[in-house]
C-alpha cells in the first residue's frame, strides 16, 4: 500500500464555483456512499476506476488511482483492470487510462 497523502477535497477545489456540487460530492458521495459497508473501500475503488475508464473520464483517474492504492489496490491490479476494460470499454479508452496511470505511478 502506498503512503497516504492528503488531496484537496471538493469544497477546496470547487466550492467557490459550485458550492452545492462540492457539498454533495464531499458530504453525500464521499461522506455517505463511500462509507457504506456493503462494499469495502478497495472494492469501491476498483468499481470506480472501471467506471471512469468506461465513461472515458480519464482526468478523474488522477484522483482515483492514488485513492485506489491508498485503499489497498496494487499498481499491478490497476494495470490489469485497465487491460481488462479494453475489451469492454474499448481500446482508446483503455489507452487513455493507461497514459494517465503511467503519469500517476511515475509521480508517486
DSSP file (Angstrom, degrees, kcal/mol; ACC not computed):
  #  RESIDUE AA STRUCTURE BP1 BP2  ACC     N-H-->O    O-->H-N    N-H-->O    O-->H-N    TCO  KAPPA ALPHA  PHI   PSI    X-CA   Y-CA   Z-CA
    1    1 A X              0   0    0      0, 0.0    69,-0.2     0, 0.0     2,-0.1   0.000 360.0 360.0 360.0 143.3    0.0    0.0    0.0
    2    2 A X        -     0   0    0     67,-0.5     2,-0.2    64,-0.1    70,-0.1  -0.388 360.0 -86.7 -81.3 162.1    1.3    3.5   -0.7
    3    3 A X        -     0   0    0      1,-0.1     2,-0.3    -2,-0.1    -1,-0.1  -0.468  51.4-108.0 -67.5 137.4    1.8    6.1    1.8
    4    4 A X        -     0   0    0     -2,-0.2     2,-0.3    66,-0.1    -1,-0.1  -0.498  39.3-172.9 -72.7 128.7   -1.4    8.1    2.4
    5    5 A X        -     0   0    0     -2,-0.3     2,-0.6    61,-0.1    65,-0.0  -0.891  23.9-119.5-118.6 152.8   -1.4   11.6    1.1
    6    6 A X        -     0   0    0     -2,-0.3     2,-0.3     3,-0.0     3,-0.0  -0.813  27.2-167.8 -95.5 124.2   -3.9   14.3    1.5
    7    7 A X        -     0   0    0     -2,-0.6    56,-0.0     1,-0.1     2,-0.0  -0.819  34.8 -93.6-105.4 149.5   -5.6   15.5   -1.6
    8    8 A X        -     0   0    0     -2,-0.3     2,-0.1     1,-0.1    -1,-0.1  -0.341  44.3-126.3 -61.3 142.0   -7.7   18.7   -1.6
    9    9 A X     >  -     0   0    0      1,-0.1     4,-2.4     4,-0.0     5,-0.2  -0.306  26.9 -95.6 -84.2 171.2  -11.4   17.9   -1.2
   10   10 A X  H  >>S+     0   0    0      1,-0.2     4,-3.3     2,-0.2     5,-0.5   0.861 123.1  53.0 -55.8 -39.9  -14.3   19.1   -3.4
   11   11 A X  H  >5S+     0   0    0     11,-0.3     4,-1.7     1,-0.2     5,-0.3   0.920 111.7  45.8 -64.3 -41.1  -15.1   22.1   -1.3
   12   12 A X  H  45S+     0   0    0     -3,-0.2    -2,-0.2     1,-0.2    -1,-0.2   0.889 120.2  40.0 -67.2 -38.9  -11.5   23.3   -1.5
   13   13 A X  H  <5S+     0   0    0     -4,-2.4    -2,-0.2     1,-0.1    -3,-0.2   0.897 138.3   5.5 -77.5 -41.8  -11.2   22.6   -5.2
   14   14 A X  H >X5S+     0   0    0     -4,-3.3     4,-3.3    -5,-0.2     3,-1.0   0.359  90.8 107.3-130.2   4.2  -14.6   23.8   -6.5
   15   15 A X  T 3<<S+     0   0    0     -4,-1.7     4,-0.3    -5,-0.5    -3,-0.1   0.805  82.8  53.5 -59.2 -31.1  -16.5   25.4   -3.5
   16   16 A X  T 34 S+     0   0    0     -5,-0.3    -1,-0.3    -4,-0.2     3,-0.2   0.780 119.9  32.4 -74.7 -25.6  -16.0   28.9   -4.9
   17   17 A X  T <4 S+     0   0    0     -3,-1.0     2,-0.2     1,-0.2    -2,-0.2   0.854 138.3  11.6 -96.8 -44.9  -17.5   28.0   -8.3
   18   18 A X     X  +     0   0    0     -4,-3.3     4,-2.5     1,-0.1     5,-0.2  -0.636  64.8 170.9-138.1  75.1  -20.1   25.3   -7.5
   19   19 A X  H  > S+     0   0    0     -4,-0.3     4,-2.2     1,-0.2     5,-0.1   0.847  79.1  50.6 -60.3 -36.2  -20.7   25.2   -3.7
   20   20 A X  H  > S+     0   0    0      2,-0.2     4,-2.7     1,-0.2    -1,-0.2   0.944 112.8  44.9 -68.3 -46.6  -23.7   22.9   -3.9
   21   21 A X  H  > S+     0   0    0      1,-0.2     4,-2.6     2,-0.2    -2,-0.2   0.896 113.5  51.3 -64.0 -39.6  -22.0   20.3   -6.1
   22   22 A X  H  X S+     0   0    0     -4,-2.5     4,-2.4    -8,-0.2   -11,-0.3   0.909 111.4  47.8 -62.4 -41.9  -18.9   20.5   -4.0
   23   23 A X  H  X>S+     0   0    0     -4,-2.2     4,-3.3    -5,-0.2     5,-0.5   0.920 112.0  48.6 -66.4 -44.1  -21.0   19.9   -0.8
   24   24 A X  I  X>S+     0   0    0     -4,-2.7     5,-2.2     1,-0.2     4,-1.7   0.923 112.4  50.0 -60.7 -43.3  -22.9   16.9   -2.4
   25   25 A X  I  <>S+     0   0    0     -4,-2.6     5,-2.6    -5,-0.2     6,-0.3   0.934 119.1  36.4 -60.6 -46.9  -19.5   15.4   -3.5
   26   26 A X  I  <5S+     0   0    0     -4,-2.4     5,-0.5     3,-0.2    -2,-0.2   0.921 127.6  32.8 -74.6 -44.7  -18.0   15.8   -0.1
   27   27 A X  I  <5S+     0   0    0     -4,-3.3    -3,-0.2    -5,-0.2    -2,-0.2   0.919 131.7  23.0 -83.1 -45.6  -21.0   15.0    2.1
   28   28 A X  I  XXS+     0   0    0     -4,-1.7     5,-2.8    -5,-0.5     4,-1.5   0.943 128.3  37.4 -90.0 -55.3  -23.0   12.5    0.1
   29   29 A X  I  4XS+     0   0    0     -5,-2.2     5,-2.3     3,-0.2     6,-0.2   0.986 135.9  18.3 -63.9 -60.2  -20.6   10.8   -2.3
   30   30 A X  T  4<S+     0   0    0     -5,-2.6    -3,-0.2    -6,-0.2    -1,-0.2   0.784 129.5  49.6 -84.5 -26.5  -17.5   10.6   -0.1
   31   31 A X  T  45S+     0   0    0     -5,-0.5    -3,-0.2    -6,-0.3    -2,-0.2   0.788 132.1   5.5 -82.3 -28.4  -19.3   11.1    3.3
   32   32 A X  T >X5S+     0   0    0     -4,-1.5     3,-1.0     3,-0.0     4,-0.6   0.732 127.6  46.4-119.6 -59.9  -22.0    8.5    2.8
   33   33 A X  G >4<S+     0   0    0     -5,-2.8     3,-1.1     1,-0.3    -3,-0.2   0.904 114.3  48.5 -59.6 -44.4  -21.8    6.4   -0.4
   34   34 A X  G 34<S+     0   0    0     -5,-2.3    -1,-0.3    -6,-0.3    -4,-0.1   0.682 111.8  51.7 -70.1 -15.9  -18.1    5.6    0.0
   35   35 A X  G <4 S+     0   0    0     -3,-1.0    -1,-0.2    -6,-0.2    -2,-0.2   0.444  76.6 123.1 -99.9  -1.1  -18.6    4.7    3.7
   36   36 A X    X<  -     0   0    0     -3,-1.1     3,-0.9    -4,-0.6    -4,-0.0  -0.404  61.0-138.7 -61.4 133.3  -21.4    2.2    3.0
   37   37 A X  T 3  S+     0   0    0      1,-0.2    -1,-0.1    -2,-0.1    -3,-0.0   0.585  87.1  83.6 -75.9  -9.0  -20.4   -1.2    4.5
   38   38 A X  T 3  S+     0   0    0      1,-0.1     2,-0.4     2,-0.0    -1,-0.2   0.810  99.8  32.9 -67.4 -28.4  -21.7   -3.3    1.6
   39   39 A X  S <  S-     0   0    0     -3,-0.9    -1,-0.1    -5,-0.0     2,-0.1  -0.984  86.5-124.2-124.7 139.8  -18.5   -2.7   -0.4
   40   40 A X     >  -     0   0    0     -2,-0.4     4,-2.8     1,-0.1     5,-0.2  -0.393  30.4-110.2 -71.7 158.2  -15.0   -2.3    1.0
   41   41 A X  H  > S+     0   0    0      1,-0.2     4,-2.3     2,-0.2     5,-0.1   0.874 121.2  54.9 -56.2 -35.7  -13.1    0.9    0.1
   42   42 A X  H  > S+     0   0    0      2,-0.2     4,-2.0     1,-0.2    -1,-0.2   0.945 111.0  42.6 -62.3 -49.4  -10.8   -1.4   -2.0
   43   43 A X  H  > S+     0   0    0      1,-0.2     4,-2.4     2,-0.2     5,-0.2   0.899 112.7  53.7 -64.3 -40.4  -13.7   -2.9   -4.0
   44   44 A X  H  X S+     0   0    0     -4,-2.8     4,-2.4     1,-0.2    -1,-0.2   0.890 107.6  51.6 -61.8 -39.5  -15.4    0.5   -4.3
   45   45 A X  H  X S+     0   0    0     -4,-2.3     4,-2.9    -5,-0.2    -1,-0.2   0.916 109.1  49.5 -64.0 -43.3  -12.1    1.9   -5.8
   46   46 A X  H  X S+     0   0    0     -4,-2.0     4,-2.4     2,-0.2    -2,-0.2   0.921 112.6  47.5 -61.7 -43.3  -11.9   -0.9   -8.4
   47   47 A X  H  X S+     0   0    0     -4,-2.4     4,-2.3     2,-0.2    -1,-0.2   0.911 113.3  48.9 -63.0 -42.4  -15.5   -0.3   -9.4
   48   48 A X  H  X S+     0   0    0     -4,-2.4     4,-2.7     2,-0.2    -2,-0.2   0.926 110.7  49.0 -65.5 -45.7  -14.9    3.4   -9.6
   49   49 A X  H  X S+     0   0    0     -4,-2.9     4,-2.3     1,-0.2    -1,-0.2   0.930 112.7  48.5 -60.0 -45.5  -11.8    3.1  -11.7
   50   50 A X  H  X S+     0   0    0     -4,-2.4     4,-2.5    -5,-0.2    -1,-0.2   0.905 112.1  49.5 -60.9 -41.3  -13.5    0.7  -14.1
   51   51 A X  H  X S+     0   0    0     -4,-2.3     4,-2.2     2,-0.2     6,-0.2   0.905 109.7  50.4 -65.1 -42.0  -16.5    3.1  -14.4
   52   52 A X  H  X>S+     0   0    0     -4,-2.7     5,-2.4     2,-0.2     4,-0.6   0.891 111.4  48.9 -64.5 -38.9  -14.2    6.0  -15.1
   53   53 A X  H ><5S+     0   0    0     -4,-2.3     3,-1.1    -5,-0.2    -2,-0.2   0.943 110.8  50.6 -63.3 -47.0  -12.4    4.1  -17.8
   54   54 A X  H 3<5S+     0   0    0     -4,-2.5    -2,-0.2     1,-0.3    -1,-0.2   0.869 113.4  44.6 -59.6 -39.1  -15.8    3.0  -19.3
   55   55 A X  H 3<5S-     0   0    0     -4,-2.2    -1,-0.3    -5,-0.1    -2,-0.2   0.524 111.7-118.5 -85.3  -4.4  -17.0    6.6  -19.4
   56   56 A X  T <<5 +     0   0    0     -3,-1.1     2,-1.3    -4,-0.6     3,-0.3   0.744  64.9 145.6  75.0  22.3  -13.8    8.0  -20.8
   57   57 A X    >>< +     0   0    0     -5,-2.4     3,-1.0    -6,-0.2     4,-0.6  -0.391   8.4 152.7 -90.9  57.6  -13.3   10.1  -17.7
   58   58 A X  H >>  +     0   0    0     -2,-1.3     3,-1.3     1,-0.3     4,-0.5   0.827  63.1  64.2 -59.8 -35.5   -9.5    9.8  -17.7
   59   59 A X  H >4 S+     0   0    0     -3,-0.3     3,-1.1     1,-0.3     4,-0.3   0.862  98.1  56.0 -58.9 -35.2   -9.0   13.2  -15.9
   60   60 A X  H X> S+     0   0    0     -3,-1.0     4,-2.1     1,-0.2     3,-1.2   0.707  91.4  73.5 -70.4 -19.0  -10.7   11.8  -12.8
   61   61 A X  H <X S+     0   0    0     -3,-1.3     4,-2.7    -4,-0.6     5,-0.4   0.774  80.7  71.1 -65.7 -25.0   -8.3    8.9  -12.7
   62   62 A X  H << S+     0   0    0     -3,-1.1     4,-0.3    -4,-0.5    -1,-0.3   0.805 110.0  33.3 -62.4 -26.3   -5.6   11.3  -11.5
   63   63 A X  H <> S+     0   0    0     -3,-1.2     4,-1.4    -4,-0.3    -2,-0.2   0.851 121.6  46.7 -88.6 -44.5   -7.6   11.4   -8.2
   64   64 A X  H  X S+     0   0    0     -4,-2.1     4,-2.4     1,-0.2    -2,-0.2   0.749 102.5  60.2 -81.0 -24.6   -8.9    7.9   -8.1
   65   65 A X  H  X S+     0   0    0     -4,-2.7     4,-2.1     2,-0.2    -1,-0.2   0.959 110.0  42.0 -67.4 -48.9   -5.8    5.9   -9.0
   66   66 A X  H  > S+     0   0    0     -5,-0.4     4,-2.4    -4,-0.3    -2,-0.2   0.892 114.7  52.7 -62.7 -36.0   -3.9    7.1   -5.9
   67   67 A X  H  X S+     0   0    0     -4,-1.4     4,-1.8     2,-0.2    -1,-0.2   0.917 107.0  52.3 -63.1 -41.9   -7.0    6.7   -3.8
   68   68 A X  H  <>S+     0   0    0     -4,-2.4     5,-2.6     1,-0.2    -1,-0.2   0.910 109.2  49.6 -60.0 -41.9   -7.3    3.1   -5.0
   69   69 A X  H ><5S+     0   0    0     -4,-2.1     3,-1.7     1,-0.2   -67,-0.5   0.906 108.7  51.9 -64.4 -40.7   -3.7    2.5   -4.0
   70   70 A X  H 3<5S+     0   0    0     -4,-2.4    -1,-0.2     1,-0.3    -2,-0.2   0.829 107.2  55.2 -61.7 -30.3   -4.4    4.0   -0.6
   71   71 A X  T 3<5S-     0   0    0     -4,-1.8    -1,-0.3    -5,-0.2    -2,-0.2   0.329 130.7 -93.4 -87.7   7.8   -7.4    1.6   -0.4
   72   72 A X  T < 5S+     0   0    0     -3,-1.7     2,-0.4     1,-0.3    -3,-0.2   0.494  79.2 136.8 100.4   4.2   -5.1   -1.4   -1.0
   73   73 A X      < -     0   0    0     -5,-2.6    -1,-0.3    -6,-0.2    -2,-0.1  -0.722  48.4-133.3 -84.4 130.9   -5.3   -1.9   -4.7
   74   74 A X     >  -     0   0    0     -2,-0.4     4,-2.1     1,-0.1     5,-0.2  -0.377  17.0-114.9 -81.9 161.7   -1.9   -2.6   -6.2
   75   75 A X  H  > S+     0   0    0      1,-0.2     4,-2.5     2,-0.2     5,-0.2   0.907 118.8  53.6 -58.9 -42.2   -0.4   -1.0   -9.3
   76   76 A X  H  > S+     0   0    0      1,-0.2     4,-2.3     2,-0.2    -1,-0.2   0.890 108.1  49.7 -61.4 -39.8   -0.4   -4.4  -11.0
   77   77 A X  H  > S+     0   0    0      2,-0.2     4,-2.1     1,-0.2    -1,-0.2   0.874 110.6  50.0 -67.3 -36.7   -4.1   -4.8  -10.2
   78   78 A X  H  X S+     0   0    0     -4,-2.1     4,-2.3     2,-0.2    -2,-0.2   0.909 110.9  48.7 -68.4 -41.3   -4.9   -1.3  -11.6
   79   79 A X  H  X S+     0   0    0     -4,-2.5     4,-2.5     1,-0.2    -2,-0.2   0.909 111.8  49.8 -63.4 -41.1   -3.0   -2.1  -14.8
   80   80 A X  H  X S+     0   0    0     -4,-2.3     4,-2.9     2,-0.2    -2,-0.2   0.871 108.3  53.6 -65.4 -36.0   -4.8   -5.4  -15.1
   81   81 A X  H  X S+     0   0    0     -4,-2.1     4,-2.5     2,-0.2    -2,-0.2   0.929 110.0  47.2 -62.0 -45.2   -8.1   -3.5  -14.6
   82   82 A X  H  X S+     0   0    0     -4,-2.3     4,-1.1     2,-0.2    -2,-0.2   0.928 113.2  48.7 -61.6 -45.1   -7.2   -1.1  -17.4
   83   83 A X  H >X S+     0   0    0     -4,-2.5     3,-0.6     1,-0.2     4,-0.6   0.927 112.5  47.9 -60.5 -46.3   -6.2   -4.1  -19.7
   84   84 A X  H >X S+     0   0    0     -4,-2.9     3,-1.1     1,-0.2     4,-0.6   0.891 107.6  55.8 -62.3 -40.5   -9.4   -5.9  -18.9
   85   85 A X  H >X>S+     0   0    0     -4,-2.5     4,-4.1     1,-0.3     5,-0.9   0.732  90.4  74.5 -68.2 -20.9  -11.5   -2.8  -19.6
   86   86 A X  H <X5S+     0   0    0     -4,-1.1     4,-0.8    -3,-0.6    -1,-0.3   0.866  96.9  49.4 -57.2 -34.7  -10.0   -2.5  -23.0
   87   87 A X  H <<5S+     0   0    0     -3,-1.1    -1,-0.2    -4,-0.6    -2,-0.2   0.739 123.2  30.0 -76.8 -23.2  -12.2   -5.5  -24.1
   88   88 A X  H <<5S+     0   0    0     -3,-0.6    -2,-0.2    -4,-0.6    -3,-0.1   0.766 131.7  29.7-105.6 -34.8  -15.4   -4.0  -22.6
   89   89 A X  H  <5S-     0   0    0     -4,-4.1    -3,-0.2     1,-0.2     4,-0.2   0.657 114.9 -99.5-102.3 -19.8  -14.9   -0.2  -22.9
   90   90 A X     X< -     0   0    0     -5,-0.9     4,-1.9    -4,-0.8     5,-0.2  -0.107  26.2 -89.9 111.6 149.5  -12.7   -0.1  -26.0
   91   91 A X  H  > S+     0   0    0      1,-0.2     4,-3.0     2,-0.2     5,-0.3   0.906 119.3  55.4 -61.2 -46.0   -9.0    0.3  -26.7
   92   92 A X  H  > S+     0   0    0      1,-0.2     4,-2.2     2,-0.2    -1,-0.2   0.904 109.9  46.5 -57.9 -41.1   -8.9    4.1  -27.0
   93   93 A X  H  > S+     0   0    0      2,-0.2     4,-2.2     1,-0.2    -1,-0.2   0.901 114.0  48.2 -67.3 -39.6  -10.4    4.5  -23.5
   94   94 A X  H  X S+     0   0    0     -4,-1.9     4,-2.5     2,-0.2    -2,-0.2   0.908 111.7  49.5 -66.8 -41.0   -8.0    1.9  -22.1
   95   95 A X  H  X S+     0   0    0     -4,-3.0     4,-2.0     2,-0.2    -2,-0.2   0.882 110.6  50.3 -66.7 -37.4   -5.0    3.6  -23.7
   96   96 A X  H  X S+     0   0    0     -4,-2.2     4,-1.8    -5,-0.3    -1,-0.2   0.918 111.9  48.1 -63.6 -42.6   -6.1    7.0  -22.4
   97   97 A X  H  X S+     0   0    0     -4,-2.2     4,-2.8     1,-0.2    -2,-0.2   0.886 109.6  53.1 -64.0 -38.9   -6.4    5.5  -18.9
   98   98 A X  H  X S+     0   0    0     -4,-2.5     4,-2.7     2,-0.2    -1,-0.2   0.873 105.1  54.5 -65.0 -37.8   -3.0    3.9  -19.3
   99   99 A X  H  X S+     0   0    0     -4,-2.0     4,-1.7     2,-0.2    -1,-0.2   0.923 112.3  43.5 -60.7 -44.6   -1.5    7.2  -20.2
  100  100 A X  H  X S+     0   0    0     -4,-1.8     4,-2.7     2,-0.2    -2,-0.2   0.924 112.6  52.9 -65.9 -44.8   -2.9    8.7  -17.0
  101  101 A X  H  X S+     0   0    0     -4,-2.8     4,-3.1     1,-0.2     5,-0.3   0.915 106.9  51.8 -59.6 -44.6   -1.9    5.7  -14.9
  102  102 A X  H  X S+     0   0    0     -4,-2.7     4,-2.3     1,-0.2    -1,-0.2   0.928 112.1  46.2 -58.8 -44.9    1.7    5.8  -16.1
  103  103 A X  H  X S+     0   0    0     -4,-1.7     4,-1.7    -5,-0.2    -2,-0.2   0.915 114.4  47.7 -63.6 -43.1    2.0    9.5  -15.2
  104  104 A X  H  X S+     0   0    0     -4,-2.7     4,-0.9     1,-0.2    -2,-0.2   0.929 114.0  46.1 -64.0 -45.9    0.3    8.9  -11.8
  105  105 A X  H  < S+     0   0    0     -4,-3.1     3,-0.3     1,-0.2    -1,-0.2   0.870 112.7  49.7 -68.2 -36.7    2.6    5.9  -11.0
  106  106 A X  H  < S+     0   0    0     -4,-2.3    -1,-0.2    -5,-0.3    -2,-0.2   0.821 108.7  53.4 -70.6 -30.2    5.8    7.7  -12.1
  107  107 A X  H  <        0   0    0     -4,-1.7    -1,-0.2     1,-0.2    -2,-0.2   0.708 360.0 360.0 -76.0 -19.5    4.9   10.7  -10.0
  108  108 A X     <        0   0    0     -4,-0.9    -1,-0.2    -3,-0.3    -2,-0.1   0.485 360.0 360.0 -72.6 360.0    4.4    8.6   -6.8
